[in-house]
Amino acid sequence: MNSLALHTNRIAQYWALTKPRVTQLAVFCAVIGMFLAVPGLPDWRLLLSATIGIWLLAGAAFAVNCLVEREIDSRMARTARRPMARGEITVVQTLLFSGVIGGAGMWVLYTLVNPLTMWLTFATFVGYAVIYTIILKPATPQNIVIGGLSGAMPPALGWAAIANDVPMQAWILVLIIFVWTPPHFWSLALYRRDDYAKSGLPMLPVTHGLAFTQFQILLYTIVLVATTMLPFAVKMSGLIYLVSASILGIIYLWYAWRLYKHYSDLIARQAFTYSIIYLSVLFVALLVDHYLPL
């Protein structure tokens, strides 16, 4: 393999450490928070700086997650190809990489955005990389519920970046993602239950069985749909969002009901895929409603 190919492969390995698909969804929700924080368009310099800073710190947190879970990842088919699971990147290299991009993210947020956003994003980093990954995930099947707050923070981070404040509206968005996280992740855990059994992690389908997990997904989805009505209830959004959230919620409830009554791995996989589409479109609806209120 020539030098260029080696460098390209190494860059791809470090890029994989940041879990780019998950990072993209988190940053997307943060950007939506930035746009919702002001009546018009946010300052593009703040928006760009905040996006870069949040992206860097999120990537650093996911790199630490890959480091801590490298042995667990190596036992699971879904994650066995991650660079650390395959031993392609060392512990020291991962720590240095996480430290560099995390430090850069903190500098960007502190100097080019505001200290509030930097500290909130750093707290999110600690919540995910330390409290969730190291403490909660191996200790309790409720890990994804308790630790879900760190993954739900991006809208608040984006809002803080533009407004230098985190009002009630931002916390409503955080609450929506917080309630969305368990049914989203447990759908994945259902059809990957054999993987999680091998990993040794106490995931709900492994510790409490399929039927209990299916029922929990249904309950959380009902709560989620009710929670998504809050933006309209507090006059944060209008009819465009209300109609969109209602249609999206009905479809999600249909998936949850099918999971509960007619379970198959295929339905669980479809529900997991839809959950990502659901959250993305829901936040797009908030954005459209913000600029085109009815």
C-alpha positions, 0 to 999 in steps of 0.5 A: 500500500502506498503512502497516500493510501496509508494516510487516507486509511488512517484518516478514515479510521480517526473519522470512524472514531467520531461516529459520524452518523450519530454526530451528524444527527446531534449537530443537526438538532443543535443547528435547529436550536440555533435557528429557533433561538432568534426571530430572524436568521442567526448570525452566520459567524456564531452559527458556523463557530458553534457548529464546528465547536459542538461537532468537535466536542461530540466527536471527542466524546464518541472517540472516548466511547470507542476507547472504553468499549473497545473490548465490548465492540470486538464481541459484537457484529455491529461494532466489530469493524470499529478501528479500536475494536480491531486494534488499528488505533492504540489507546494513546492515539485515541486519547491524544485524538480525543484531547486535541479535537475536544480541546479545539472544540472548547477553545472555539466555543469559549472564544468565538461563541460564549462561555455558557455554550462551552461549559454546557457542551463540556458537561454534555461531553462528561455526561456521555463519555464518563457518566453514561459510557463508564458508569451507567451503561455496564451497570443498569438496563436503564442506562439509556434512560438515565444517561439519555440527558447527555444525548438530548442536550444538542438543541440547548447547546445550539440555543445557548450559542445564539442567545447566550441563554437556555429558556424553557423552549430549549428545554422542551426540545431537550425533553423531546429527545430525552423521551425519544431516546429509549424507544429509539435505542431499544428497537435496535437492542431488540433485533441486536439482542444476541449481540448484546448478550455476547457483549455482557452489557445489561441491555433491557431485552437481555435482562428483562426479555422481549415482551417487557421491552416491547411494552416499554417501547409502546409506553415511551412512544405514547409519552413521546407523542404527548411530549411533542405537543408541548411546543404547540401548547406553549405557543412556541410553534403553530399549525404546521408543526402541530399537523406534522407532529401528529402525523409523525406520531401516529406513524410511530405509534403504529410501529410501536403497536406492531412491535408490541403485538406482532414482533419480528426483527424486521419490524424492530429494524423498521421501527429503529430506522423510522425513529431517526427519520421521525426525529429529523422530520419533527425538527425540520417541521419546527424550523419550517413553522418558525419561519412560516407560521400559520 
